[in-house]
Amino acid sequence: MKNDYNTLVYSVEERVATIVLNRPERLNALTFELLDELHHAVKTAEADPNVHVLVLKGNGAAFCAGYDLDISTVEESQRDEKGHNIWDPIADYVMINRCTDSMMSLFRCRKPVIAQVHGWAVGGGADMVLCADLIIASEDAKFGYPPARVWGSPTTAMWALRLGMERAKRFLFTGDSIDAPSAAQMGMILECVPREKLDETVERLVFRIAMLPLNQLIMMKLFINQMYQGTGILDNTQVIGTLLDGIARHTPEGIAWRESAIQFGIKHALKERDGRFGDYTQRKKQ
């Protein structure tokens, strides 16, 4: 099948549609183009009667390192008559909701979506992958939402859904990462396997799922998802999360972080943000 995407590789073989994030030089960092193409690819697979199951994975050293910050920190174009930046919270909501809808297309897709994760799946990358139905990760994988420290809020509401209230708060209160073995133990992901067995493990499960009649798969996903969609919890929380994400980027701390990133570069700003979260034991000895 011809691949018509710039940021993804899409293929179909034996009832399985495979979507590969394909920006390895940027650790598959999210852009509007990538998310729009992801949404389109999911819809394409959903409409294809030959596809029973979708697999999502990343090319290169990581699954997804979050939003492409070089794009996210560009100067705002809207200014008032005095040249001051103007923040329109609703325009911001519409912009980020576009991203949230693309991520949630994995959850809303009528067909099962299996995520195959290696390396980093953090920030927007974690938000996205948690929308898949099942997640299988290699032992080197790590999940997390570092923007919880400053300049961001999760938008898809999947943290609490997968981890429960207390554990979701534990990781969003700190922005700490979760290694794959711990994520599997907590039930955040389905399974953690050695890196060399990741492909085989995913293929084995996908093969078993793909053998079911398509109507049965759609019924089973609808049956389970309706428990959460029918209550309105997901939709309501996503509205709040998307609005809070815009607010977080315009707090005094958020603005200062953005200005640091523009002036000194992303790496400096990230080091500045995360430097205070060093090893507690070592800090107590100092």
Backbone bond lengths (Angstrom), bond angles and torsions (degrees), N, CA, C in turn:
res aa  C-N    CA-C-N  psi(-1)  N-CA   C-N-CA  omega(-1)  CA-C   N-CA-C  phi
1 M - - - 1.465 - - 1.522 109.82 -
2 K 1.329 115.83 134.95 1.457 120.75 179.72 1.525 110.50 -67.75
3 N 1.329 116.20 137.34 1.460 120.98 178.25 1.528 109.32 -96.35
4 D 1.327 116.29 115.53 1.458 121.20 -176.18 1.525 112.39 -103.37
5 Y 1.315 117.81 17.16 1.457 121.57 -176.42 1.533 110.66 -107.36
6 N 1.332 114.84 151.16 1.467 120.76 177.93 1.523 112.27 -91.51
7 T 1.321 117.16 -29.39 1.464 120.65 -173.44 1.523 112.95 -116.03
8 L 1.318 117.79 -1.72 1.458 123.02 -179.08 1.522 109.89 -130.90
9 V 1.308 114.57 161.08 1.465 121.25 165.61 1.527 106.65 -118.54
10 Y 1.318 116.95 124.15 1.466 122.43 -176.62 1.522 108.89 -118.97
11 S 1.321 116.29 131.47 1.458 120.39 178.57 1.517 109.66 -148.54
12 V 1.324 116.08 156.59 1.461 122.61 177.67 1.516 109.14 -130.92
13 E 1.332 115.73 130.03 1.459 120.69 178.31 1.519 109.30 -152.93
14 E 1.304 116.37 126.71 1.465 122.77 174.99 1.534 111.96 50.91
15 R 1.317 115.89 57.35 1.471 123.48 174.67 1.528 113.86 72.13
16 V 1.317 118.00 4.94 1.468 121.45 -176.70 1.525 110.08 -118.92
17 A 1.337 116.38 124.38 1.471 121.70 171.52 1.520 107.89 -96.18
18 T 1.313 117.23 125.87 1.466 122.14 179.53 1.514 109.63 -110.62
19 I 1.324 115.75 125.65 1.467 122.80 178.02 1.523 107.11 -113.89
20 V 1.323 116.84 118.92 1.454 121.94 -178.60 1.528 109.61 -113.63
21 L 1.316 116.95 119.10 1.464 120.74 172.89 1.525 107.38 -64.17
22 N 1.321 117.23 128.43 1.462 119.09 -168.28 1.532 112.44 -131.46
23 R 1.334 114.91 58.43 1.459 121.64 169.85 1.536 107.42 -126.63
24 P 1.324 117.90 58.32 1.470 120.18 -172.49 1.517 113.60 -60.59
25 E 1.332 117.75 -28.59 1.461 120.57 179.72 1.522 111.94 -67.94
26 R 1.339 117.10 -18.93 1.473 123.10 177.63 1.523 110.99 -115.89
27 L 1.344 116.94 21.40 1.466 122.01 -177.86 1.527 110.99 54.14
28 N 1.345 115.11 34.89 1.468 122.95 178.71 1.529 112.56 57.81
29 A 1.332 116.01 33.94 1.459 120.48 178.42 1.523 110.22 -60.26
30 L 1.319 115.22 144.77 1.459 121.66 -172.97 1.529 111.93 -79.27
31 T 1.306 114.90 135.15 1.457 123.03 170.98 1.522 107.23 -126.71
32 F 1.331 116.56 168.54 1.463 119.35 175.83 1.525 110.46 -60.15
33 E 1.323 116.39 -39.29 1.463 119.80 -179.75 1.524 110.68 -63.00
34 L 1.330 117.56 -45.78 1.458 119.95 -179.34 1.530 110.68 -61.67
35 L 1.320 117.03 -45.00 1.462 119.85 -178.11 1.519 111.77 -67.64
36 D 1.325 117.28 -37.90 1.467 119.93 175.67 1.524 110.70 -63.60
37 E 1.336 115.87 -41.16 1.465 119.31 179.57 1.524 111.33 -69.06
38 L 1.333 117.00 -36.06 1.456 120.49 175.73 1.527 110.16 -60.37
39 H 1.316 116.59 -47.49 1.464 121.67 179.56 1.526 110.21 -57.67
40 H 1.324 116.24 -45.20 1.460 121.42 -179.64 1.528 111.00 -64.43
41 A 1.330 117.02 -42.63 1.463 120.75 -179.27 1.527 111.40 -64.49
42 V 1.314 116.71 -40.54 1.472 120.33 177.89 1.523 110.18 -63.27
43 K 1.334 116.81 -44.02 1.462 120.57 178.39 1.525 111.25 -63.89
44 T 1.320 116.53 -36.96 1.464 120.92 178.29 1.522 110.47 -63.73
45 A 1.326 116.22 -45.55 1.463 120.35 178.85 1.523 111.17 -65.77
46 E 1.318 115.94 -38.77 1.458 120.23 -179.64 1.523 111.14 -63.31
47 A 1.329 117.13 -35.78 1.462 121.70 -177.66 1.521 113.28 -82.88
48 D 1.320 117.46 -10.71 1.463 121.39 -176.83 1.532 109.78 -86.92
49 P 1.321 118.39 113.43 1.467 120.35 -177.82 1.526 113.10 -65.89
50 N 1.321 117.70 -15.28 1.457 121.15 178.93 1.528 112.77 -84.01
51 V 1.327 117.42 -10.04 1.462 122.26 -178.89 1.524 109.93 -97.41
52 H 1.325 116.32 125.72 1.463 121.71 176.45 1.525 112.24 -105.18
53 V 1.319 117.92 -26.38 1.465 121.42 -175.09 1.524 109.22 -149.90
54 L 1.336 116.63 148.62 1.458 122.74 178.86 1.528 109.29 -112.14
55 V 1.332 115.97 144.07 1.463 122.20 173.45 1.521 107.99 -121.12
56 L 1.330 116.61 130.37 1.460 122.44 178.33 1.517 109.12 -115.89
57 K 1.324 117.42 127.14 1.462 120.66 177.26 1.524 109.76 -149.40
58 G 1.325 116.75 176.60 1.455 121.25 -176.37 1.512 111.92 -121.78
59 N 1.319 116.48 146.86 1.456 122.84 177.44 1.533 109.32 -90.66
60 G 1.326 117.08 142.73 1.456 119.76 175.77 1.507 113.79 96.79
61 A 1.344 115.70 -151.87 1.462 121.78 -170.23 1.517 114.47 -80.63
62 A 1.341 118.11 -14.04 1.460 120.70 -176.74 1.513 110.26 -147.95
63 F 1.311 114.97 158.00 1.456 120.15 174.79 1.517 110.04 -68.30
64 C 1.343 116.91 -57.50 1.468 120.75 178.12 1.521 109.51 -167.29
65 A 1.332 115.95 125.44 1.465 121.40 -177.17 1.523 113.18 -91.39
66 G 1.332 118.03 16.76 1.456 120.86 177.67 1.508 111.94 98.04
67 Y 1.329 115.81 -165.07 1.461 120.69 -179.93 1.525 110.55 -68.09
68 D 1.312 116.16 147.02 1.460 122.04 176.20 1.520 107.96 -71.47
69 L 1.325 116.61 101.43 1.461 121.26 -172.80 1.519 112.75 -68.53
70 D 1.325 118.21 -26.98 1.466 119.26 177.21 1.521 111.25 -61.06
71 I 1.318 116.61 -31.14 1.465 121.08 176.50 1.521 110.10 -81.75
72 S 1.337 116.09 -41.52 1.458 120.72 -174.48 1.518 113.61 -66.35
73 T 1.329 118.03 -22.99 1.460 119.72 -175.04 1.527 112.99 -103.45
74 V 1.331 117.87 14.31 1.459 118.93 177.60 1.518 110.00 -65.43
75 E 1.337 116.03 156.96 1.456 120.30 -179.95 1.527 110.99 -61.32
76 E 1.306 116.76 139.46 1.460 120.67 176.83 1.517 109.62 -70.16
77 S 1.326 116.06 143.57 1.456 121.05 -175.26 1.521 113.08 -90.07
78 Q 1.337 117.59 -24.48 1.458 120.41 -178.08 1.530 110.34 -80.19
79 R 1.322 116.08 125.70 1.467 120.71 178.48 1.530 109.63 -137.97
80 D 1.340 114.99 153.32 1.459 118.47 177.06 1.530 109.02 -85.12
81 E 1.325 116.14 -175.70 1.464 120.17 -175.03 1.521 112.67 -67.37
82 K 1.327 117.53 -17.49 1.453 121.35 176.66 1.534 112.51 -93.77
83 G 1.323 116.60 2.49 1.458 120.56 178.28 1.505 114.79 87.84
84 H 1.333 118.06 6.97 1.457 121.03 179.77 1.531 110.27 -82.68
85 N 1.330 115.65 145.21 1.462 119.88 177.36 1.522 110.76 -64.36
86 I 1.320 115.70 142.01 1.458 122.06 177.00 1.518 108.28 -115.63
87 W 1.325 116.23 129.57 1.464 120.18 174.63 1.512 109.01 -105.93
88 D 1.316 116.19 119.70 1.457 122.55 175.39 1.528 107.30 -100.55
89 P 1.331 118.51 104.09 1.461 120.35 -174.70 1.523 113.74 -61.33
90 I 1.333 117.32 -31.51 1.456 118.90 -179.75 1.517 111.25 -76.65
91 A 1.330 117.16 -38.21 1.466 119.48 173.85 1.528 109.76 -61.59
92 D 1.344 116.57 -38.52 1.460 121.78 176.94 1.524 109.63 -63.17
93 Y 1.327 116.77 -44.34 1.472 121.49 179.26 1.528 110.87 -59.78
94 V 1.328 116.56 -45.90 1.463 120.26 179.92 1.526 110.50 -60.54
95 M 1.344 116.39 -41.50 1.459 121.17 -179.61 1.525 111.42 -63.25
96 I 1.329 117.27 -49.50 1.457 120.50 -177.04 1.522 110.98 -74.17
97 N 1.328 117.72 -31.29 1.460 120.02 177.79 1.520 111.19 -63.03
98 R 1.325 115.95 -31.50 1.471 120.85 173.92 1.523 110.07 -58.05
99 C 1.329 116.76 -41.64 1.472 121.11 178.50 1.527 110.41 -69.09
100 T 1.326 116.56 -44.53 1.461 120.94 -179.42 1.518 111.13 -60.68
101 D 1.324 117.19 -42.18 1.464 120.63 178.90 1.522 111.28 -61.48
102 S 1.331 116.76 -38.95 1.462 119.80 178.55 1.523 110.68 -64.26
103 M 1.335 116.96 -43.91 1.459 120.01 178.30 1.522 111.17 -63.68
104 M 1.313 116.38 -43.71 1.459 120.91 -177.52 1.521 112.92 -71.10
105 S 1.331 117.25 -12.20 1.468 118.66 175.17 1.527 109.98 -60.89
106 L 1.342 117.70 -26.88 1.462 120.93 176.24 1.523 110.73 -66.18
107 F 1.306 116.71 -41.64 1.465 122.11 -179.91 1.523 110.74 -73.85
108 R 1.335 116.26 -41.21 1.463 120.65 -175.69 1.519 113.37 -80.10
109 C 1.318 117.17 -17.13 1.461 120.65 176.88 1.531 109.01 -53.81
110 R 1.325 117.07 134.01 1.462 119.78 -177.67 1.527 112.61 -68.15
111 K 1.326 116.83 -17.77 1.460 121.41 -176.77 1.525 110.86 -102.43
112 P 1.326 117.88 153.16 1.467 120.56 179.99 1.528 112.07 -61.11
113 V 1.342 115.38 140.43 1.468 122.20 177.35 1.525 108.12 -122.20
114 I 1.333 115.68 120.65 1.459 121.58 179.60 1.526 108.17 -108.70
115 A 1.331 116.51 126.78 1.467 120.82 177.93 1.517 109.80 -100.31
116 Q 1.328 115.75 132.63 1.458 123.47 177.43 1.519 107.58 -111.59
117 V 1.329 116.93 112.34 1.463 121.35 -168.35 1.521 111.51 -117.15
118 H 1.325 115.40 134.28 1.461 121.87 169.95 1.530 107.59 -137.56
119 G 1.311 116.82 155.36 1.463 119.58 179.78 1.523 111.79 64.40
120 W 1.330 115.07 -148.02 1.458 120.36 -175.59 1.527 112.21 -78.22
121 A 1.333 115.03 138.21 1.464 122.89 167.38 1.525 104.94 -137.04
122 V 1.327 116.21 83.37 1.463 121.07 -169.79 1.525 110.91 -128.79
123 G 1.344 115.12 165.04 1.457 120.51 179.54 1.516 110.23 57.33
124 G 1.331 115.74 -130.75 1.459 120.20 177.65 1.514 112.43 -61.18
125 G 1.336 116.89 -26.83 1.459 120.14 176.77 1.521 112.20 -65.27
126 A 1.336 116.87 -37.37 1.463 120.83 175.81 1.517 110.26 -70.57
127 D 1.338 116.58 -44.24 1.459 120.67 176.35 1.528 110.56 -52.93
128 M 1.324 115.78 -43.72 1.456 121.12 -177.47 1.521 111.81 -68.61
129 V 1.334 117.34 -51.93 1.461 119.68 -172.70 1.521 111.91 -67.19
130 L 1.328 117.77 -28.05 1.456 120.43 178.97 1.525 112.15 -69.28
131 C 1.338 117.06 -10.39 1.464 121.46 176.19 1.525 112.10 -82.65
132 A 1.327 117.41 -12.66 1.463 120.39 177.57 1.531 109.09 -69.48
133 D 1.318 116.17 161.81 1.461 120.12 -179.50 1.516 111.75 -75.86
134 L 1.322 116.91 -43.16 1.457 122.53 -179.47 1.523 108.46 -134.68
135 I 1.332 116.16 141.25 1.466 121.29 179.92 1.518 108.94 -125.08
136 I 1.318 115.62 124.97 1.462 121.97 173.03 1.522 106.92 -118.71
137 A 1.319 116.59 128.09 1.467 120.87 -174.12 1.516 111.13 -127.35
138 S 1.313 115.40 153.75 1.459 121.03 173.36 1.529 109.07 -81.11
139 E 1.310 116.25 162.73 1.461 120.84 -175.38 1.517 112.84 -64.07
140 D 1.328 118.28 -20.20 1.460 121.04 179.85 1.525 112.60 -85.98
141 A 1.318 117.69 -4.39 1.470 120.82 -175.89 1.527 110.95 -72.69
142 K 1.337 114.65 148.74 1.462 121.08 175.46 1.521 109.50 -138.51
143 F 1.321 114.50 140.04 1.452 122.35 179.53 1.521 109.04 -117.36
144 G 1.325 117.06 150.12 1.453 118.66 178.02 1.514 111.60 174.76
145 Y 1.332 114.64 168.08 1.459 120.45 176.76 1.530 109.47 -132.18
146 P 1.353 117.78 73.70 1.461 121.40 -179.83 1.526 114.30 -56.50
147 P 1.351 120.41 -30.67 1.473 118.42 178.33 1.526 113.97 -61.97
148 A 1.336 117.74 -10.67 1.466 119.09 174.29 1.522 111.03 -62.19
149 R 1.337 117.41 -20.21 1.468 121.29 179.00 1.528 110.99 -73.93
150 V 1.306 116.74 -36.63 1.460 122.49 175.52 1.524 107.26 -172.19
151 W 1.343 115.58 140.63 1.465 121.69 170.03 1.517 114.55 83.34
152 G 1.328 118.84 25.53 1.450 116.62 176.47 1.509 114.28 -179.69
153 S 1.337 114.90 162.16 1.461 123.40 173.35 1.518 107.90 -144.21
154 P 1.331 118.38 140.58 1.465 119.06 173.51 1.524 110.12 -57.92
155 T 1.312 116.11 147.50 1.473 119.75 -176.36 1.522 113.99 -116.26
156 T 1.334 118.73 -15.80 1.461 119.07 -173.33 1.526 113.96 -96.45
157 A 1.313 118.76 -5.65 1.471 124.02 175.77 1.520 113.77 69.25
158 M 1.331 117.50 10.64 1.453 119.64 -174.60 1.530 113.95 -82.00
159 W 1.322 117.05 -15.49 1.467 118.79 -179.97 1.525 111.46 -61.13
160 A 1.321 116.43 -51.17 1.465 119.77 -179.60 1.522 111.37 -70.08
161 L 1.325 116.42 -33.74 1.464 120.08 -179.02 1.523 110.80 -63.74
162 R 1.319 117.35 -40.01 1.462 121.09 -176.76 1.540 112.88 -88.14
163 L 1.327 116.98 -33.66 1.463 120.00 -173.48 1.517 113.92 -101.58
164 G 1.336 117.47 -19.65 1.448 119.95 -171.35 1.519 110.65 86.52
165 M 1.310 116.28 165.99 1.464 121.51 -171.96 1.519 113.39 -60.44
166 E 1.332 116.98 -52.13 1.466 119.22 -170.52 1.530 111.91 -69.25
167 R 1.325 117.50 -44.57 1.457 119.40 -179.84 1.528 111.70 -69.35
168 A 1.316 117.36 -35.77 1.462 119.20 176.09 1.526 109.85 -61.06
169 K 1.319 117.02 -43.33 1.460 120.65 177.73 1.532 110.69 -64.20
170 R 1.331 117.24 -39.88 1.465 120.26 180.00 1.532 111.53 -55.17
171 F 1.328 117.46 -43.17 1.462 119.63 -175.28 1.528 112.75 -89.30
172 L 1.319 118.06 -25.82 1.459 119.03 177.26 1.529 111.87 -85.23
173 F 1.321 118.34 -19.43 1.466 121.14 173.10 1.529 111.78 -74.89
174 T 1.330 117.48 -17.91 1.462 120.69 -176.17 1.525 113.80 -120.82
175 G 1.328 117.68 -25.82 1.461 120.67 -173.19 1.517 112.60 74.75
176 D 1.340 117.42 11.47 1.463 121.12 179.44 1.525 110.59 -66.11
177 S 1.320 115.61 152.72 1.453 120.95 176.99 1.528 110.43 -88.81
178 I 1.331 115.76 162.51 1.457 123.40 -179.32 1.522 107.49 -123.92
179 D 1.317 117.75 120.68 1.459 118.80 177.58 1.527 109.43 -73.74
180 A 1.322 115.69 157.20 1.461 120.84 -172.89 1.533 113.44 -60.16
181 P 1.352 119.71 -42.44 1.466 117.90 177.39 1.531 112.56 -58.24
182 S 1.332 117.08 -40.99 1.465 120.14 178.36 1.521 110.94 -67.56
183 A 1.336 116.63 -40.13 1.463 121.08 179.44 1.520 110.92 -61.10
184 A 1.332 116.63 -39.47 1.464 120.02 178.13 1.520 111.03 -68.75
185 Q 1.331 116.68 -40.55 1.462 121.03 -179.89 1.524 111.05 -63.28
186 M 1.339 116.97 -35.85 1.457 121.54 -179.35 1.521 113.35 -82.80
187 G 1.332 117.12 -7.15 1.452 119.86 -178.74 1.517 114.19 83.65
188 M 1.320 116.94 11.46 1.459 120.79 177.58 1.523 110.38 -70.52
189 I 1.334 116.35 -35.63 1.455 122.65 176.50 1.525 108.35 -126.77
190 L 1.322 115.67 164.08 1.459 119.89 -176.62 1.514 112.18 -73.11
191 E 1.339 116.95 -44.84 1.460 119.64 -169.87 1.518 110.83 -156.87
192 C 1.332 115.86 148.59 1.462 123.44 174.80 1.521 107.76 -123.43
193 V 1.328 117.14 129.94 1.468 121.01 -175.97 1.522 109.10 -135.96
194 P 1.333 117.97 161.34 1.468 120.09 173.78 1.525 110.81 -57.56
195 R 1.316 115.98 147.98 1.463 120.96 -176.30 1.533 112.33 -54.86
196 E 1.326 115.89 -40.29 1.461 119.18 -176.55 1.529 112.35 -70.70
197 K 1.324 117.93 -13.53 1.463 121.13 179.28 1.530 112.79 -105.39
198 L 1.328 117.21 2.78 1.457 120.31 -174.33 1.522 111.57 -63.06
199 D 1.318 117.52 -52.83 1.465 120.47 -178.89 1.527 111.29 -56.41
200 E 1.318 115.38 -48.06 1.469 120.22 -177.52 1.525 111.70 -62.32
201 T 1.324 116.95 -42.17 1.463 121.29 -178.67 1.520 111.02 -63.73
202 V 1.329 116.01 -45.80 1.461 119.77 179.73 1.524 110.25 -65.32
203 E 1.305 117.03 -44.91 1.469 121.00 -178.89 1.524 111.39 -59.68
204 R 1.325 116.38 -40.81 1.465 120.17 -179.41 1.526 111.21 -63.14
205 L 1.328 116.72 -45.86 1.462 120.06 179.89 1.522 111.07 -67.42
206 V 1.328 116.66 -43.78 1.461 120.65 -178.70 1.533 110.31 -62.11
207 F 1.322 116.63 -39.06 1.462 120.41 178.49 1.526 110.80 -60.18
208 R 1.314 117.08 -43.92 1.465 120.88 -179.91 1.521 111.14 -65.20
209 I 1.339 116.44 -41.71 1.468 119.75 179.27 1.522 110.42 -65.24
210 A 1.315 116.92 -43.38 1.463 121.61 -175.44 1.517 112.36 -65.17
211 M 1.328 118.67 -18.59 1.451 121.43 -179.78 1.526 112.60 -74.71
212 L 1.332 117.31 -20.36 1.464 119.63 179.39 1.524 110.60 -71.17
213 P 1.335 116.68 150.79 1.469 118.89 172.88 1.524 109.81 -59.50
214 L 1.323 116.21 143.39 1.457 120.20 -177.52 1.524 111.79 -59.50
215 N 1.323 117.34 -38.16 1.469 118.67 -178.92 1.525 111.54 -63.87
216 Q 1.341 117.24 -35.61 1.468 119.89 177.30 1.523 111.73 -66.24
217 L 1.325 117.40 -42.12 1.460 120.93 179.10 1.525 111.18 -61.85
218 I 1.323 115.68 -43.47 1.472 119.56 179.53 1.522 110.01 -63.53
219 M 1.324 116.93 -41.42 1.469 119.83 -179.91 1.519 111.59 -64.30
220 M 1.336 117.07 -42.37 1.463 120.03 -177.54 1.538 111.20 -66.48
221 K 1.334 116.71 -40.99 1.469 118.98 179.04 1.521 110.27 -68.37
222 L 1.319 116.75 -41.54 1.465 120.17 178.27 1.519 110.99 -61.60
223 F 1.318 116.39 -41.51 1.464 122.01 -178.94 1.521 111.23 -59.01
224 I 1.336 117.04 -46.21 1.465 120.70 -176.90 1.522 111.68 -77.51
225 N 1.327 117.39 -45.86 1.466 120.29 -177.32 1.517 112.66 -63.58
226 Q 1.327 116.71 -31.93 1.461 119.32 -177.28 1.518 111.97 -63.56
227 M 1.327 116.43 -24.28 1.464 120.18 176.77 1.524 111.07 -58.17
228 Y 1.345 115.73 -35.08 1.457 120.69 -177.56 1.530 111.89 -98.01
229 Q 1.327 116.75 -36.46 1.457 119.32 -179.21 1.522 111.71 -73.47
230 G 1.330 116.15 -34.96 1.462 119.80 -176.35 1.513 113.33 -65.43
231 T 1.321 117.36 -28.74 1.461 120.83 -179.26 1.529 112.77 -80.73
232 G 1.329 116.69 -17.67 1.460 120.61 -177.17 1.517 113.88 82.67
233 I 1.351 117.27 1.95 1.463 120.54 -177.23 1.523 111.25 -60.03
234 L 1.326 116.85 -47.41 1.464 119.63 -176.98 1.523 111.58 -63.39
235 D 1.324 116.36 -49.53 1.472 119.86 -177.63 1.523 111.39 -60.70
236 N 1.323 116.42 -44.48 1.470 119.85 -178.42 1.528 111.31 -65.73
237 T 1.323 117.06 -43.29 1.457 120.49 -178.90 1.517 111.51 -67.80
238 Q 1.325 116.96 -34.17 1.462 119.92 178.17 1.522 111.87 -67.79
239 V 1.319 118.01 -36.18 1.470 120.55 175.22 1.526 109.55 -60.89
240 I 1.334 116.27 -47.85 1.458 120.51 -179.79 1.524 110.84 -64.00
241 G 1.342 116.98 -46.17 1.456 120.57 -178.76 1.517 112.58 -61.52
242 T 1.319 116.66 -40.31 1.463 120.66 -179.93 1.522 111.21 -67.51
243 L 1.329 117.11 -39.88 1.468 120.30 175.50 1.528 111.06 -66.31
244 L 1.340 116.83 -42.63 1.461 120.28 -179.63 1.519 111.60 -65.21
245 D 1.335 117.51 -31.69 1.459 120.09 178.23 1.528 110.10 -61.45
246 G 1.338 116.29 -43.08 1.462 119.81 177.24 1.518 112.00 -64.78
247 I 1.330 116.53 -40.94 1.468 120.49 178.72 1.526 110.17 -63.30
248 A 1.341 116.93 -42.77 1.467 120.75 -178.18 1.517 111.86 -60.29
249 R 1.336 117.16 -32.56 1.464 120.78 179.43 1.523 112.42 -78.97
250 H 1.350 116.99 -4.41 1.462 119.97 -178.55 1.524 113.02 -127.21
251 T 1.340 116.47 17.45 1.459 120.09 167.83 1.528 107.96 -74.24
252 P 1.338 119.10 165.40 1.471 119.69 175.36 1.519 112.15 -54.87
253 E 1.348 116.89 -40.90 1.462 120.47 -179.95 1.529 111.09 -69.14
254 G 1.329 116.00 -38.87 1.456 120.05 179.51 1.520 112.01 -65.45
255 I 1.324 116.45 -42.71 1.471 120.83 178.85 1.525 109.92 -65.03
256 A 1.335 116.91 -41.54 1.464 120.24 179.55 1.525 110.67 -63.36
257 W 1.340 116.67 -39.67 1.464 119.66 179.39 1.527 110.61 -65.14
258 R 1.312 116.61 -42.85 1.461 121.26 179.66 1.528 111.10 -62.69
259 E 1.320 116.56 -43.33 1.467 120.21 179.70 1.524 111.24 -65.09
260 S 1.340 116.53 -36.61 1.460 120.48 176.21 1.525 110.57 -64.12
261 A 1.339 116.43 -40.50 1.463 120.49 179.36 1.522 111.51 -65.06
262 I 1.332 116.51 -39.02 1.464 120.62 179.85 1.523 110.50 -69.84
263 Q 1.342 116.59 -42.04 1.457 120.66 -174.42 1.527 112.74 -77.93
264 F 1.331 116.30 -42.39 1.467 119.76 -172.27 1.530 113.94 -112.92
265 G 1.330 117.34 -8.21 1.460 120.56 179.69 1.517 112.18 103.57
266 I 1.327 114.66 157.27 1.455 121.19 -176.26 1.527 112.03 -62.53
267 K 1.325 117.62 -43.74 1.460 120.35 -176.76 1.520 111.52 -60.96
268 H 1.336 116.01 -41.08 1.468 119.55 178.39 1.527 110.41 -63.95
269 A 1.337 116.32 -44.70 1.459 120.07 -177.84 1.526 111.20 -64.52
270 L 1.326 117.04 -39.77 1.462 120.10 178.36 1.529 111.18 -66.00
271 K 1.344 116.63 -41.16 1.463 120.12 178.43 1.524 110.33 -64.39
272 E 1.317 116.28 -39.69 1.457 121.45 178.44 1.523 110.93 -64.00
273 R 1.339 115.87 -41.62 1.465 120.69 -179.26 1.519 112.04 -68.04
274 D 1.345 116.27 -43.75 1.454 120.76 -170.00 1.525 113.67 -95.00
275 G 1.337 117.25 -10.01 1.453 120.28 -175.80 1.511 113.84 -60.59
276 R 1.303 117.47 -31.90 1.469 120.83 -178.18 1.533 112.11 -73.48
277 F 1.351 117.44 -12.58 1.453 121.12 -177.21 1.528 111.16 -98.22
278 G 1.320 116.00 41.32 1.464 120.67 178.78 1.511 110.97 -75.24
279 D 1.330 114.98 -172.42 1.455 120.40 -178.77 1.529 110.41 -66.72
280 Y 1.329 115.97 125.10 1.476 121.89 -176.67 1.522 111.58 -62.38
281 T 1.322 116.95 -41.67 1.466 120.66 -178.22 1.517 111.24 -61.77
282 Q 1.327 116.77 -45.43 1.450 120.71 179.97 1.520 111.48 -64.33
283 R 1.323 116.85 -38.50 1.467 119.92 179.35 1.517 111.22 -65.58
284 K 1.333 118.02 -36.95 1.456 120.89 179.79 1.529 111.46 -66.72
285 K 1.344 117.06 -28.25 1.461 120.95 -179.79 1.519 112.31 -76.16
286 Q 1.341 116.28 -22.42 1.464 119.95 -176.58 1.515 111.84 -75.16
